[in-house]
Amino acid sequence: MTEKKQRRERRNMEPAFKLQVVKMIREQGLTVSQVCKDLDLTDSAVRGWLKQFSEEAAGRPGIGKPLTPEQQRIRQLEAENQQLKSDNALLKKASAFFAREMK
């Protein structure tokens, strides 16, 4: 009789925690498997965080939520910039509309 593996409930980790795990591996020389075992994490999640960190360190945005404070700030500013561009376009349209109505 074989037992089915029970699926783990998906957990959302804070970027600061993910960054701490990445630094444990990169700076302290711990292995991915040891960190996963000690912290009850999945191998694929930790490897994804390592890849995300490498992308961000190379100046690329990576996939998923940013880990480093710099990338978090860049994403925030990009979203704000996009919102301001959208607001500006709307104001231009409204201005053109009211200019036509005044004639």
C-alpha positions as CSV (number, residue, x, y, z in Angstrom):
1,M,0.0,0.0,0.0
2,T,1.5,3.3,-1.0
3,E,0.7,6.5,0.9
4,K,-0.1,9.6,-1.0
5,K,1.9,12.7,-0.3
6,Q,-0.1,15.3,1.5
7,R,0.0,18.6,-0.3
8,R,1.4,21.5,1.6
9,E,-0.6,24.6,2.1
10,R,0.9,27.5,0.2
11,R,2.7,29.9,2.5
12,N,3.5,33.5,1.6
13,M,6.9,34.5,2.9
14,E,7.9,38.2,3.4
15,P,10.6,39.5,1.0
16,A,12.8,40.2,4.1
17,F,12.6,36.5,5.1
18,K,13.4,35.3,1.6
19,L,16.4,37.7,1.4
20,Q,17.6,36.3,4.8
21,V,17.4,32.8,3.5
22,V,19.3,33.7,0.3
23,K,22.0,35.4,2.3
24,M,22.4,32.3,4.5
25,I,23.1,30.3,1.5
26,R,25.3,32.8,-0.4
27,E,27.2,34.3,2.5
28,Q,27.4,31.6,5.1
29,G,28.0,28.8,2.6
30,L,25.0,26.7,3.7
31,T,23.5,24.2,1.2
32,V,20.0,24.7,-0.2
33,S,19.0,21.3,1.1
34,Q,20.2,22.0,4.7
35,V,18.4,25.4,4.8
36,C,15.2,23.8,3.5
37,K,15.4,21.0,6.1
38,D,16.2,23.4,8.9
39,L,13.5,26.0,8.0
40,D,10.9,23.5,6.6
41,L,11.0,25.1,3.1
42,T,10.7,23.5,-0.3
43,D,13.7,23.2,-2.5
44,S,12.0,24.7,-5.5
45,A,10.9,27.8,-3.5
46,V,14.4,28.5,-2.2
47,R,16.0,27.9,-5.6
48,G,13.5,30.4,-7.0
49,W,14.5,33.0,-4.4
50,L,18.1,32.4,-5.3
51,K,17.4,33.0,-9.0
52,Q,15.3,36.1,-8.2
53,F,18.2,37.5,-6.1
54,S,20.7,36.9,-8.9
55,E,18.4,38.6,-11.4
56,E,18.0,41.6,-9.1
57,A,21.8,41.7,-8.4
58,A,22.3,41.9,-12.2
59,G,20.0,44.9,-12.4
60,R,17.1,43.0,-14.0
61,P,13.6,42.9,-12.4
62,G,13.4,39.1,-12.2
63,I,10.1,37.2,-11.7
64,G,7.7,37.6,-8.8
65,K,7.9,40.0,-5.8
66,P,11.2,41.8,-5.5
67,L,13.5,40.7,-2.7
68,T,15.9,43.6,-2.4
69,P,14.8,47.0,-1.1
70,E,16.2,48.6,-4.2
71,Q,14.1,46.5,-6.5
72,Q,11.0,47.0,-4.3
73,R,11.5,50.8,-4.6
74,I,12.1,50.6,-8.3
75,R,8.8,48.6,-8.8
76,Q,7.0,51.2,-6.6
77,L,8.3,54.1,-8.6
78,E,7.5,52.4,-11.9
79,A,3.9,51.8,-10.7
80,E,3.6,55.5,-9.6
81,N,5.1,56.7,-12.9
82,Q,2.6,54.6,-14.8
83,Q,-0.3,56.1,-12.8
84,L,1.0,59.6,-13.3
85,K,1.2,59.0,-17.1
86,S,-2.3,57.7,-17.1
87,D,-3.6,60.7,-15.1
88,N,-1.8,63.1,-17.4
89,A,-3.3,61.5,-20.5
90,L,-6.8,61.8,-19.0
91,L,-6.2,65.5,-18.1
92,K,-5.1,66.2,-21.7
93,K,-8.2,64.6,-23.1
94,A,-10.4,66.6,-20.6
95,S,-8.6,69.8,-21.5
96,A,-9.1,69.2,-25.2
97,F,-12.8,68.4,-24.7
98,F,-13.4,71.6,-22.7
99,A,-11.4,73.7,-25.2
100,R,-13.8,72.4,-28.0
101,E,-16.9,73.2,-25.8
102,M,-15.7,76.8,-25.2
103,K,-15.6,77.6,-28.9
